Each structure stands twice: as C-alpha cells, then as structure tokens.
Amino acid sequence: MTAGPRLPRLDRHQALQFIAVVTALVVLLPLAWLVLRATGAGAEGLAWALRPRTLTILVNSIVLTVTVVAGALAIGLPFAWLTARCEFPLRRFWLIAGLLTMVVPSYLGAVTLLAAFGPRGLLYDLLAALMPLERLPDMRGWFGAWLSITLITWPFIALPARAVLLGSDPALEEAARSLGLGRWQVFRRVTLPLLRPALAGGSLLVALYTLSDFGAVAVMRYNAFTRAIYLQYTSSFDRERAAILALMLILLTLFLLLLERRLGQQRGGARLGAGAQRRLELQQIGRWRWPAVLFCALLVALGVALPVGVLGSWLTRRALFNVTAPDMGMLTATTASVSALAALAAGVLALPLALLLRRRHSRLSHWLVALTHGGNVLPGIVVALALVFFAARFLPAWYQTVPLLLLGYVTRFLPLAISASRGALESISPRLEEAARGLGQRPWQVVLRIYVPLARAGILAGIALVFLSVMKELPTTLVLAPIGTRTFATHIWSAYSEALLSIIGGPGLLLLGVSALGLIAILLRERQPGAAPGSGVALLRELPRRARAHALAVLVHLR
Amino acid sequence: MRTLAVLIVTLLVQSLTALPALAQDDILTIYSGRNESLVGPLLESFSDISGIEIEVLYGGTAGLASQIIEEGENSPADIFIAQDAGALGALAKEGLLAELPEDLLGLVSDPAFVSPDGLWLALSGRARVLVYGPDALEMAGLDLPESILDLTGEEWRGKVGWAPTNGSFQANITAMRQLLGDEATLAWMQDMIANDVQVYPKNTPIVQAVIDGEIAAGLVNHYYLFRFLAEDPSITAQLHFFPGGDPGALVNIAGAAIPLTSGQPEAAEALIRFMLGEVGQTWFTTKTYEYPVVADIPPSVQLKPLVEIETPDLDLSDIDDLQGTLDLIEESGALDQ
C-alpha cells in the first residue's frame, strides 16, 4: 500500500449510522410535517378536535378496539388450547385452515360478510324462501366492523398463545395438580400467568391492527378514525381537519403502546431445577371433541370458506350493465411490479439497519431503528396523508408518482424486512467478519461476501413478506397511487363502491390464492432445519420473548 | 447467488417497463369526478380519434376540486370534468379556471347551463329523482311523496337510501340551502338520519338496493336506473320527479372546466368540443341516458322531457358554496352513520 495523504473516511459503523439516520429521517420527516400541519390549525383546530362530533370518532375507535381485542381473545385462546393440547378429529387440518384466515385482507372479509349476511344477502335468500321476510337487520356499523376484524385478527392471539402452550414445561402444571388444584385452578393460577406476556403481545397486535384498519370500517361504515380521515381527505376542502384527525389517531396509537408496556411486564416461568423438559401429551377431551370440531369448523367457514365462496359466486355473476372487464394482465403487472419494487427497496434498506443492530453497544442505533418502526405502527392512511402533504409542499416533482407510492410502502413495511434480516444476521459468527477483515477485505466486501450470502434466507424472507403485504395494501395505495396506477386492492375497492361485484371475483380470488401460497411457503420453510429464525412464524413463536420489536414485524406481514 | 442477481435485475427491468408512464408533458391529464364506467370509454375513443394521449384520475367531484385547490401551481390537471355545477363554481370562485372560448360556450343551447363568466360549461344534464320500487311501496301502503321534505315522515322510516358523500347529492343540498336556508336544510338532514335513512357510497348501489328490495326508495340522479333497465328490462323500479318546483327536483349538469395551470389548453378544448359534438352527446344520451345540452341531438325517448320537469327556481352558478354544504353535511352527522 502506498503511503500518502488520504481523505478521512467514515468507518463502517459510522457509515451504517449515517444510512440509518437518513432512513429514519425519510420515514419521520413527513410525519413530523403532518403533526406541524395539524397543530398549525391552532385554537380553532383544537376546538374542532374537542367538539362532540370529533370525540364520537375517538370513542368509536376505542370501543371497536376494546371489543375486537376481547373477541380475538375469546376465540384465539380456546383455539390455541385446542390445537396445542387437545386430541380431537382433524387437529392439524383445523390448525392450518384456521391460520389461513390471516391472509384475508379486511376489505375482502367485510364485503364478503356483507354479501352473505347483509340485509338482502345470501342468508336472506335462504330464509326468505322459507318464510316471508322483508330484510335482515343491517349488520353494518359496529357489529359488522367488529365481526370482520375479529375474524381475521384472532390468530394474532392464538399463535403466540399456542407457542407458549406447546413450549411450557408440563412439570409446572403437574406439580400444581399434585398439590390439589383443580383443572380450572391450574389454568388460572399457573397456565394463565405463563400466557400473560403472549396474550399481552397478541392483544397489542390486534389493537394496532384494529386502530389502523381502513377496509373493514369503511365497508361497514363504522365511523372510526381511519374512515373519518379518509372522508375528510376525499370530500372536504379543508385538509387541516384530516391532519388533525390523523394526529389524534397517532396519539391514540402511542397511548396504546405505552399501555402495553405497562401491562405486558414479563413474568418468568423458567425451569430452575435440574432435568430436561418433557414433551407434552395431548389431552383426551372425550365428548368435548365435537364442540371443539364445531368451533373450529365455524371459524374456518366464516373466515376462509365464506370469502372464497362468495368471491367464486361473483365470478359467474352476470354484469348488470356494460361493465368493461378489468384488464387483468395490466392489473397483475402493476400490482406485481409495485410490490416487487417496494419489497426490494425495503430489503436493501433493511440490511444496513439490521447490521447496525448487531453492534449492540450503541443506544443511538437502537433508537434509530425503533423510530423507523414508527411508519409501521401507524395506520396506512396516516402515513399516506403525511406523504401527500409533505410532497405537495416540498417535493412537487414527486407528487403523484410511483416513487412516492414506493416510499409510502417502504415507510410502512421496512420494519418487517429489518426483523427478518436481523434474525438471520444474528446467527452469523462475528469471527467470520474479523477473519475477512484480517485478510484485507473492505467493510463493504465483508457485507457482500459474508453477510449477504449467509443471511440470504432471512433477507429473502423479509422481501417476500413485504411483497405479500404490499400486494394487499389498500389505504396507502388509495391515497398515493399515481393516476392510472391500479393494484388489485384499489381495483376491488372502486369496483365495490360502484356495486360492480362481477369484476371483483377474479382479482379477489387471485389475491387470496397468492397470499395463501405465500403463507404456506413460509410455514413450510419453518419446518426445515436451519431455516432462518426471524422469518415468518418463527417471529410468532418468539413473541413472548421479544414481544414488542417482533410483534410489529408480524403485524405488517399479516396485514 | 448469480441466478438470484439475474432474477432480480430481470424483475426490476420488467417492473419499470410495466409501470404506467409517469406524468409526461404531452399527455392530457384529466381529473374526472365522473365514474370510469360512465365516461371511460368515451375518453378512450377521444384519444383514439384525436391521437392525443390521455391519463385519467378518477375520484369524487368534491375531492378532486379540493385536490386542484391544494395542488395550486403544481396541479397536473389539464381539464376537470365534474358531475356537479357546484364544484365547478367553487373552483371558479377560487379564481383557478381559465375562460373558455366563445365558440365552445356557444355550443351549449341553454344559457343556464353555462357559467355567466364563461369559466365552465355543461356536457350533459341530469335530474335529481326518487327511484322507487312500486311493489315495496304497495306492500308498505305508501304513496309517492309530494316533496323531498316528506321523506322524514314516520311511514318512510328505514325505507329511503341516500349517498351523502356523492357530488350530485351534495349539489342538491347546496340547492336546498339556497331555497330553504341552512337551518331548515340541516334540520331536514337530521330528521332524515333520525328516520333511519340508509347510507350508500354512491348512486349505483342505491338503485341496486331498490331493485333488490333492500329499500323502498332512494335519492339519486335519474339516469342510473336506465342503465340497469338496458340490461334487464324486467326491472320494475321507477322514477319519481318531485312536482311543483320542489328542492328535490333539481336539474343539474355534468360539466367541464380548464384550470389556469393547464399545460394543454388546446387539447383540453378539443376534448370539450368532442364531448359536445355528435359522438359525445350521443354517448351521453344513449349510453348514460342523460339529457343532451346541444341543440340538434334529441334526448332518449324513455326520458321525461326536460321542459316537463318542474325544477326549483334556482341559478346553477349560485350553488357554488360547496364547502358550506360539506360542513353542513358533516354537522348533520350524515357521515357518522
């Protein structure tokens, strides 16, 4: 190496931090602008935010969130118990089929529920054939929103709870039994405390999902924040109000995170004595088998069979008037390409952030990565609104372009890619890096030659998860998609709002099919030895331990 | 690793080519507050005939108007097609519209369908009506209402549908404000809500709901029913025009305007000329069943002639306080349902 003057160089750690700072800024600046804009409305804005009609929206959102969490617990916990601990017919089948409810986007769940149980839905047709009936009670409003969201969020509770039930030491419960406790007491005093962190983590996921869900509340016309924001944004001249509502929703979300932090304090259930943990034996539940089957069948019927069935029936439905059939090729190409671009961008950006997290000394790095989660916890409609406001003001050239849409997706789904890459990177020994550096490799060469190849599985899993999420995404796409750019989700949305059901069937089924394949692929990968921890369902299994960070990642995946 | 890289690069290249073209200068950017199913094919044929490339942003009329205001100088909109005179008037009031050439304005036969300042003009006419199912009415022992104001009566509880986020409905509310005052309009909306009015996102689902018997009647534009009838003549639903200059019998227009910031005013004018020409007007009369606005094209025979509709005494250019209407609708609680 020749001696000579050399420019001072960022060392690798600094370079990583630089990238992390830039990423965090890109994610956070638009949100900061949104907050500024909302607070800029001043006293008048505050008065508007505090008037009874606005507060009703707040109450609506809270009511919906609390009831959905309760509903998801009521379904998820028994489901976890049954599939983890009990012997009943077709146990494995119900497990997989039940989990498939997660792939149904909320807007599809809601429109198909409405088609089945609406005032003049399929159920009405059945009943009206038997007796005179004008119409069924309208399920729209709280009940419809509650049902649609509960039906797709209960796995957030069931999966982590099941992981705990499978992984906990049977000796604990046996000891309690031998000390004279009844079954119910054992559950209440031993099992439930063990489950508590998992339930708290799962409830947080359900609550965050509910607060940020747009599709179901819009279809069911329940005036929660997301719908109110969208209405203000699309049908009013006064856009400050949408910003004010968005700020209120941000505050509510932050409050929720704080609440979970306080309630979800971890309690240990570790084995202290010597000896290895025994495998669990499945319980025989005797004649309770049949109610168990009925329970699972009902969930699968409502959550999976119903959407597929209704969409299928729409396929053959005659178009009512000269509807131009959707250009499926174009629709598929657009959806696939925006999803692929967003997924790649997220995958690439996630790598430096995940690498930064490997150095665990830095407080700053943890904060930075934590901050990038912001875009993910926040509802899509809020992120989209922030970007629109920001771009209209500061980046006119970006306004209504694909890059801005991609930025919206990356903001929302980056944490997912970070978690997946991080899990994979953690299993790589630091000795490898030291050896490579010792052999004269540059830092970037180390990244390309050591980290990327070894963590490939995790990085790809992250990219795949982002792809699946973007494909189904509705609110961000609705607000940010440039003129003429249509994805499956926005196509379904606009067709539904014009009651053109015949052109929803195809894209809807395709969306469900691809998502289901994705989920199954991820589930199968899990079972391979050496699969990257941190991908897919492994995240769920780890929930109790690292509830917060990973919970967020899972949330995005399942959305 | 190598195959992966190849795969990724291929994907990238394919993605970029598959994405619709980003905004280019020689493309006519149309903001359409009218549904794609109503004007999409017409716009396509304009593009085919004229060779002018177009891109269309479909959205709600009020939302697009507010978007043009928000975008200001940066607005990519070269032409704005609205389903309501009120939104056009609101943009005119903001000083965002360019004056249209005399010869274009002169094509429209009724001077009431043109802005007094020549800032917007009508492309087609439409009447607000009550669509109803005769069977449902008979079953419930209901008579046709004399006025839109009668729909708050107990006998109509839960039987009427409306679409408070729809531009044409909002224009009707603006007209009611002009005719009855804000207070009475607000009270009417609140009484409707108290009377369990059923909410729909747009006009089409309302007509569908009436056909399905989900509701007995709904407040819509006149033409949606004809589109259903064209496919299925056995549909029994009918239209009721409120008599005697009732505020519910507003005759409104769908129209167009060219923003001052339009980068393609000539192409925009060509599009307006096309839509006011024989092809355009025939499309509106035979495909969307609206009223023509030029002299030599006859309306569809199925339609009640425009002159027979007893419209309220109102100037379309006066219904431009869209924001006031949106506030009032919001205040009434119609959006919370």
Chai-1 contact restraints between the chains, C-beta under 6 A:
chainA,res_idxA,chainB,res_idxB,connection_type,confidence,min_distance_angstrom,max_distance_angstrom,comment,restraint_id
A,P119,B,E214,contact,1.0,0.0,6.0,A-B,restraint_1
A,R120,B,D212,contact,1.0,0.0,6.0,A-B,restraint_2
A,R120,B,E214,contact,1.0,0.0,6.0,A-B,restraint_3
A,R135,B,E214,contact,1.0,0.0,6.0,A-B,restraint_4
A,N223,B,D336,contact,1.0,0.0,6.0,A-B,restraint_5
A,L231,B,L335,contact,1.0,0.0,6.0,A-B,restraint_6
A,T234,B,G60,contact,1.0,0.0,6.0,A-B,restraint_7
A,T234,B,G63,contact,1.0,0.0,6.0,A-B,restraint_8
A,S235,B,G60,contact,1.0,0.0,6.0,A-B,restraint_9
A,S235,B,A62,contact,1.0,0.0,6.0,A-B,restraint_10
A,S235,B,G63,contact,1.0,0.0,6.0,A-B,restraint_11
A,S235,B,T165,contact,1.0,0.0,6.0,A-B,restraint_12
A,S236,B,L326,contact,1.0,0.0,6.0,A-B,restraint_13
A,F237,B,S66,contact,1.0,0.0,6.0,A-B,restraint_14
A,F237,B,Q323,contact,1.0,0.0,6.0,A-B,restraint_15
A,L320,B,F228,contact,1.0,0.0,6.0,A-B,restraint_16
A,L320,B,E231,contact,1.0,0.0,6.0,A-B,restraint_17
A,F321,B,R227,contact,1.0,0.0,6.0,A-B,restraint_18
A,F321,B,E231,contact,1.0,0.0,6.0,A-B,restraint_19
A,A333,B,A18,contact,1.0,0.0,6.0,A-B,restraint_20
A,S337,B,S15,contact,1.0,0.0,6.0,A-B,restraint_21
A,S337,B,A18,contact,1.0,0.0,6.0,A-B,restraint_22
A,S337,B,L19,contact,1.0,0.0,6.0,A-B,restraint_23
A,A340,B,L11,contact,1.0,0.0,6.0,A-B,restraint_24
A,A340,B,S15,contact,1.0,0.0,6.0,A-B,restraint_25
A,L341,B,S15,contact,1.0,0.0,6.0,A-B,restraint_26
A,P396,B,N74,contact,1.0,0.0,6.0,A-B,restraint_27
A,T401,B,L22,contact,1.0,0.0,6.0,A-B,restraint_28
A,V402,B,L19,contact,1.0,0.0,6.0,A-B,restraint_29
A,I483,B,E55,contact,1.0,0.0,6.0,A-B,restraint_30
A,I483,B,L57,contact,1.0,0.0,6.0,A-B,restraint_31
A,G484,B,P20,contact,1.0,0.0,6.0,A-B,restraint_32
A,G484,B,E55,contact,1.0,0.0,6.0,A-B,restraint_33
A,T485,B,P20,contact,1.0,0.0,6.0,A-B,restraint_34
A,S497,B,P201,contact,1.0,0.0,6.0,A-B,restraint_35
A,S497,B,K202,contact,1.0,0.0,6.0,A-B,restraint_36
A,E498,B,K202,contact,1.0,0.0,6.0,A-B,restraint_37
A,E498,B,T204,contact,1.0,0.0,6.0,A-B,restraint_38
A,A499,B,T204,contact,1.0,0.0,6.0,A-B,restraint_39
A,A499,B,P205,contact,1.0,0.0,6.0,A-B,restraint_40
A,A499,B,Q208,contact,1.0,0.0,6.0,A-B,restraint_41
